[in-house]
Amino acid sequence: MSKNKPHKSALSKHEGVSQNETTNRAAISKFLNKRNKDFSSDALANAIVKGDTIALSRAITLVESTNPKHLQKANEVLAKCLPYTNNSIRIGITGVPGVGKSTFIEALGNNIANNSSKLAVLAVDPSSSITKGSILGDKTRMEQLANNPNVYIRPSAAGTSLGGVARKTRESIILCEACGFKYIFVETVGVGQSETVVHSMVDFFLLLKLAGAGDELQGIKRGIIELADAIVINKADGNNFKNAQKAKVEFNRALHLYPPKPNGWVPKVLLTSATESTGIDKVWELIEMYVDQAKKESFFSKKRMEQHTFWLHQTIEDRLKSNFYNNEQVKKALHEQLTAIENNQTTPFAAAQYLLSLVSK
Ligand code: GDP
């Protein structure tokens, strides 16, 4: 995918966070400082658990802030919200720009919200650090969903690292759960490792695809099929319907080449037309079937615990790594050691041992 090509997203309507990191940070700080006096972490958490989405937005803004004071407050709010979490179904939705994510999310989302279930839609957008944020740049196609009183839509936080964006999204999920959102969609575009990151924070992972001309399996990112709990071939309408059916057969064949998932689930392939709203109910039935099975066989909570464990280790690794590389002594010695390696005066292993010894004194 072209790095600079703007792409559309389901999450493009709400103004949320601007693309520019500096302006962004300044705006967040201004917003929070102005209101911080009136909103203690207790008041925020109490309002959130009562379903107040203004408080929810404020708390997510705290989570997204880089100001240490805001982060401390965010942690307090999160701690108070934690007892009210874990009651949602988290669904990851990914696919290349143009595949129809916003249209699909609108169709599926309206189905859910019209049944008076509360739905939150969040995004993981690592492209905001790579392309300076294209996910929010477009005008929305989700007018209807955005105006549904049961729906909360929040664009992704801009971030400088995928790890940072992932933390913000995970913490936003917790806040949405505490606010009573039964269903949480996490949308991402297939940039960098974003699918892997989203996969590790959702219960069900859905890959949107388009039918090509018989070469469906080419160009598919390696590994992504293994992540998917369902592959949905969108735009199965008009002249494209036959191709979509063909693609379904090919994907099904490909899926059988993979071993079943550890929980025994065999991913399914479905056809939809998001514009005509066909096949959407089948997707929903499938998700419900998965969740029922997962809860009955208790791999639902097991998977969430594995995800917690993953994120604990990931966060520790990230922090250790950044502490190491930001250490002034290391920064200086790293260059010297690289020169020494180049001149055959040391080995990479001995150099690593020496560099690590600088921080473990
Ligand atoms: P996104 O970039 O993945 O969010 O894709 P969009 O939802 O913005 O859709 C991209 C284009 O595909 C738009 O012009 C949509 O109207 C169109 N589109 C989306 N879903 C369908 C579909 O099921 N059938 C057809 N024919 N067009 C669709």
Boltz pocket constraint, residues with backbone or C-beta under 6 A from the ligand:
constraints:
  - pocket:
      binder: B
      contacts: [[A, 7], [A, 8], [A, 9], [A, 10], [A, 95], [A, 96], [A, 97], [A, 98], [A, 99], [A, 100], [A, 101], [A, 102], [A, 103], [A, 104], [A, 141], [A, 234], [A, 235], [A, 236], [A, 237], [A, 272], [A, 273], [A, 274], [A, 275], [A, 276]]
      max_distance: 6.0
